Amino acid sequence: MSSFILSYITFVYFGAFFFYLLMMVMGKGIFGKIATTICVLGLAGHALAIVLRWIESYRLGIGHAPFSNLYESLIFFSFTIILLYLIVEWRTKNRTLGTFVTPLASLAMAYASFSPNISSRIQPLVPALKSNWLITHVITCFFGYAAFGISFALSIMYLLKRFDRGGKKGIFLRLIPGTLILDDLNYQMVVIGFLMLTLGIITGSVWAHSAWGSYWSWDPKETWSLITWLIYAAVLHSRLVRGWRGRKIAILCMIGFSCVLFTYFGVNYLAGLHSYGKS
Amino acid sequence: MMPTLESRKHPNPVWRFFCSVRLTITLLIILALVSIVGTLIPQREASIAFARNLSPAALKIFFFLDLFNIYHAIWFRLLIGILALNLIICSINRFPGIWKRFNATPRPDRQKPFEDLPGELTFMVRGERATVAKDVEHAFRKKYRRVRDKASKDAYYMYGERGRLTHFGFYLIHLSILIILMGAIVGSIFGFEAYVNIVEGGEAGIVSSTNDMDRIPLGFTVRCDHFSVDFYDNGTPKEYRSDLTFLEKGKALMKASVLVNHPAHFRGITFYQADYGTVVGDRVRLKIIKTTSKAETSLLEVKKGDPTSLPGGDGTFEVADIQGDFMNMGPAVLIRVLPAPGQETSFWVFRDHEEIEKRYPGITQKFIKLNPSAFKPYTFILQSLDTRYYTGLQVAKDPGVPLVWTGCFLMVGGFFVTFFMSHRRVWVRITSEKKGVRISLAGNASKNPVGLERELVHLSRSLEQGLNEKEREA
């Protein structure tokens, strides 16, 4: 039932993307309002489906929070991206970011719902995942990932806007905020992402300490999260202390997000302890 | 934080090298790259299969650079050491500048902050300037520290600030990293990581180190009273549980159940559920058929190594060996027969004899060593054998852990101070005009100027409201 709703959410977010794009191409605010409405409705349905899935698992007698495998994590990833995006939209009163963020959410949902390798069945928790840390760890990590995802979208917007400094390709880019605002917003997203990633790594290592007997064992997932952390630490130092702005930061943020993606997906191709997210 | 802070030249070139943030960024990126390499090359135990495919020359390089154990290699630790040094020296180098800003006491009657003041931050009230000033100061002191004022002929000024300690926020983060590294060092010097397998009913007082197979005495013994594994209906494991007793000199001191995610602690050493398996016991049940004139069947329970007489009295036999899984064909026992007169014979008897015959027809006829009827006229059948669980425990002692958690806690605190709090400095100017008294607010912040502006607008509204109400009452 819940996975049925969730597979439709994919198209809802795609629809939102379509209207955000229409808003930018046509330069008409009404399409933006429609897109935001679709997004909010999609998010509400999304939240409902996650709660339903949670309840379903209890009905099956294997009750647990829906954060236990790749399918559930993708669903939650997409949820955090849209939630965080809507907060940013509400705070900045600018909708152009939606055009770059909704495809990420829609792709994650599509991958979860339609990939033949990913099972949407509710499975019981293996002993290692039976811990109170599961919820905190997953929530902090995925809000971190989402913030970095939005930072990635902002970096793309920044670079697009930069290459069009004369404003010649007007129609499409006109509604995008100025580069200074994009840069500042990007910094704020990196700060949120960095804080959340740090919390995610800390909760993960507290958990590992009780499950695997060591707070740090250089497992590939741990190592890659550290790599991501190091990259964003470099971003923050280069901005706060060296005064880097703009293009360099945007490029570093894109490298950072590719590390996030590798931490999330790529690590599954390496052997390690952290194999719950494989399928 | 402006880039100018860094450009203050230090005479010592070594110091200059270590206090540059360029070095920090370079080190962070190098550490990231090296860590990537470490996840691509199989490490430690996993590296054996990989190493087999390497040429001897490549292997030499790999060993020289410790590439099969990157994260514990000297040069990797050296990199972290340089980063720590860089962090300490940067922090020291910055201190004078930060201290200056921490201690700065700007004049209350500065005019510059009031340039280009937005309309929301200035308003008029009725009343005497002196009494209005007193009321404003009263409200101002509640919100800001280090309040100082100055009165001149035509204006009254006030200055106050908040959050000047936030300049030291990044010290908390840097300190937290050093504390975590210290925790890791303490753990690697005074701690150990080991494992031990204990059969149900058995006990152990010595564990084997994971790194170098060293034997580490615990100073007490652990007994495994019971081990159980539960499965879900679909066959995936649900719970592993070991019931342990900790003993000293034969006296039971503590009992504990160890589950995944629920380790047991005893005398600073922690026991984790890590593995399990089965071992065979030393008793087997055999069926022996003597096929002479009429078939004679006897059932016997035999202990390993105990000579037993054959049912027909033709000699003795013993179970010389018991294997849980012999040649990948399941449980088997080695029977050694000593006939009253004649040569000793020995052969293996499988429990799953019929299945093996089906899979490899004729195998037991072909190899005399695998033939349960090798000693004529007897046929041995292995009916069952005892199996017992053993529990695989990970055993760790890490006195550095409290330091690591302290560091983590500090780091998160440091982030909040550094990223979400700021040093806010606020000026108030009160001047007399024809219609009444004008109050203006201005300020600056080390971070988040928008937040400060919101705070000032809020302050100015509440001041205006409060003063007007007071005026009406009067």
Contacts between the chains, C-beta under 8 A, distances in Angstrom:
chain1	res1	chain2	res2	distance
A	62	B	232	7.0
A	123	B	234	7.8
A	123	B	236	7.4
A	124	B	232	4.6
A	124	B	234	7.2
A	124	B	236	6.2
A	124	B	238	6.7
A	126	B	236	6.3
A	126	B	237	6.4
A	127	B	237	6.1
A	127	B	238	6.9
A	127	B	239	5.6
A	127	B	240	5.8
A	127	B	259	7.0
A	127	B	260	3.9
A	127	B	261	7.1
A	127	B	273	7.9
A	128	B	260	5.3
A	128	B	261	6.9
A	130	B	239	7.9
A	130	B	260	7.1
A	130	B	261	5.8
A	131	B	261	4.5
A	191	B	419	4.9
A	194	B	415	7.7
A	195	B	412	7.7
A	195	B	415	5.2
A	195	B	419	6.9
A	198	B	411	6.5
A	198	B	412	6.7
A	198	B	415	6.7
A	199	B	412	6.6
A	202	B	408	4.5
A	202	B	411	7.7
A	202	B	412	7.1
A	205	B	404	7.8
A	205	B	408	7.7
A	206	B	405	7.5
A	206	B	408	8.0
A	207	B	261	7.9
A	209	B	401	6.9
A	210	B	261	5.5
A	210	B	262	7.2
A	210	B	263	5.9
A	210	B	272	7.9
A	211	B	260	6.0
A	211	B	261	4.9
A	211	B	272	7.6
A	212	B	272	7.2
A	212	B	394	7.7
A	213	B	193	7.1
A	213	B	263	7.0
A	213	B	270	6.9
A	213	B	272	4.0
A	213	B	274	6.8
A	213	B	394	4.1
A	213	B	396	4.9
A	214	B	193	6.5
A	214	B	396	6.5
A	214	B	398	7.5
A	215	B	398	7.9
A	215	B	401	6.6
A	215	B	404	6.0
A	216	B	184	7.6
A	218	B	38	7.1
A	218	B	43	7.0
A	218	B	71	4.7
A	220	B	39	4.6
A	223	B	35	5.2
A	223	B	38	6.4
A	223	B	39	5.1
A	223	B	71	7.8
A	224	B	35	7.9
A	224	B	39	6.4
A	226	B	35	6.2
A	227	B	32	4.6
A	227	B	35	5.0
A	227	B	36	6.0
A	230	B	28	4.7
A	230	B	29	7.3
A	230	B	31	5.6
A	230	B	32	4.2
A	230	B	35	7.5
A	231	B	28	7.5
A	231	B	29	7.4
A	231	B	32	5.6
A	233	B	28	5.5
A	234	B	24	7.9
A	234	B	25	4.8
A	234	B	28	4.3
A	234	B	29	5.7
A	234	B	32	7.8
A	237	B	21	5.8
A	237	B	24	5.6
A	237	B	25	5.6
A	237	B	28	7.3
A	238	B	21	7.8
A	238	B	25	5.5
A	240	B	1	5.2
A	241	B	1	6.0
A	241	B	3	7.3
A	241	B	5	7.6
A	241	B	6	6.6
A	241	B	21	4.5
A	242	B	3	6.1
A	242	B	6	7.7
A	242	B	21	5.7
A	242	B	22	7.2
A	242	B	25	7.2
A	243	B	2	6.9
A	243	B	3	3.9
A	259	B	32	7.8
A	267	B	39	7.6
A	270	B	39	5.7
A	270	B	40	7.7
A	271	B	42	7.6
A	271	B	46	6.3
